[in-house]
C-alpha cells in the first residue's frame, strides 16, 4: 500500500516548514524529520538547534544531505515523514559535482520513493523562480534546476500547497 505524498512550496520564511509540521502532526505514525541542511557556520548551527527545539521530542531528526530517496525508502511504511528542504538538497548535489541529469534522476527516484513508501511524506521546497533572472551562470543553473525539481515533485504529489506571507493556498 502506498502512502500519501504532499508538496509544500513557497518563498523564504513564508511559513512552509511550520505548515508542513502542522499537516504532519495531525497524522498517525512515527514522526520523522529529514533535514537536508548542514551547519557550515555558527548562524546555521543556531538555526538548526532552534528548529529541533521547536519540533519537540516527538520528532526523530535525521540529517541526509544527498540520498533522500534511499532514506525515505529505509524508513518503511507507517511513518509521517517531513523532508525539509529540496533547495538545500539541490545545493548539496550541485556542490558534490552532480550533473543536471543526475540531479533530475535523483528527483525522479525521490518522487517514486515518496509515492511507494507506505508512509505519509511531506516534502518542502523554496520557490525561487518568481524573481529576476540571476546574473551568473551558476545561479541561473540553480534556479532552473529548482524549477524542474519542484515541477516534478508537484506533479507526483497528491496534494500541493503554496505558502506566501504565512498563508496557505491549496493548489492541488
C-alpha positions, -999 to 999 in steps of 0.1 A, spaced: 0 0 0 14 34 -10 15 64 13 2 99 8 26 125 -6 23 162 -1 44 190 -15 47 224 3 64 253 -16 68 290 -11 93 318 -6 119 321 21 104 325 56 69 321 43 59 295 69 65 264 48 82 243 74 57 252 102 28 244 78 43 211 68 48 201 105 12 212 112 0 189 84 21 161 98 12 165 134 -25 156 126 -15 122 111 -9 90 130 25 73 129 61 77 139 72 113 132 105 116 112 120 149 101 146 145 74 168 177 73 190 185 43 207 214 59 243 213 70 257 235 97 286 252 80 287 283 102 276 294 137 244 311 123 232 279 106 242 258 136 219 281 157 191 278 132 193 240 132 193 239 170 163 262 172 143 242 146 150 210 165 138 226 197 106 239 180 98 204 166 100 189 201 108 154 214 81 136 194 101 142 162 130 120 153 155 140 133 177 126 106 202 145 86 206 135 50 225 157 25 224 135 -6 203 103 -9 168 113 0 151 85 -19 171 58 -1 165 75 33 127 76 27 127 40 15 147 29 45 120 42 69 94 18 57 56 21 60 36 37 88 57 68 93 49 105 89 80 120 71 88 156 65 116 163 41 129 199 45 141 212 21 147 205 -15 166 237 -24 192 229 2 193 193 -12 199 207 -47 227 229 -34 243 198 -18 240 178 -51 255 207 -71 283 211 -46 291 174 -49 295 179 -86 264 161 -99 252 169 -134 218 183 -141 207 149 -155 219 132 -123 200 156 -101 169 151 -122 173 113 -119 177 117 -81 145 137 -81 126 110 -100 138 85 -75 127 107 -47 92 112 -62 89 75 -67 101 67 -31 75 92 -17 47 75 -36 57 40 -28 69 43 8 37 34 26 42 64 48 28 99 46 56 121 31 55 158 31 83 175 11 92 212 15 109 234 -11 115 270 -19 100 287 -49 130 306 -64 117 314 -98 95 343 -91 123 369 -90 147 384 -115 169 364 -138 202 358 -119 233 375 -132 256 345 -132 255 310 -148 256 290 -115 227 310 -100 207 305 -133 215 268 -132 204 266 -96 172 285 -104 164 264 -134 171 231 -116 150 242 -87 121 249 -110 125 215 -127 127 196 -94 97 215 -79 77 208 -111 84 171 -109 77 168 -72 44 188 -75 33 166 -104 40 134 -84 24 147 -51 -12 140 -43 -16 175 -28 4 207 -33 3 238 -10 18 272 -18 27 295 12 30 332 9 33 355 39 22 326 61 -10 320 42 -15 285 26 -31 281 -8 -41 246 -18 -30 243 -55 -37 206 -60 
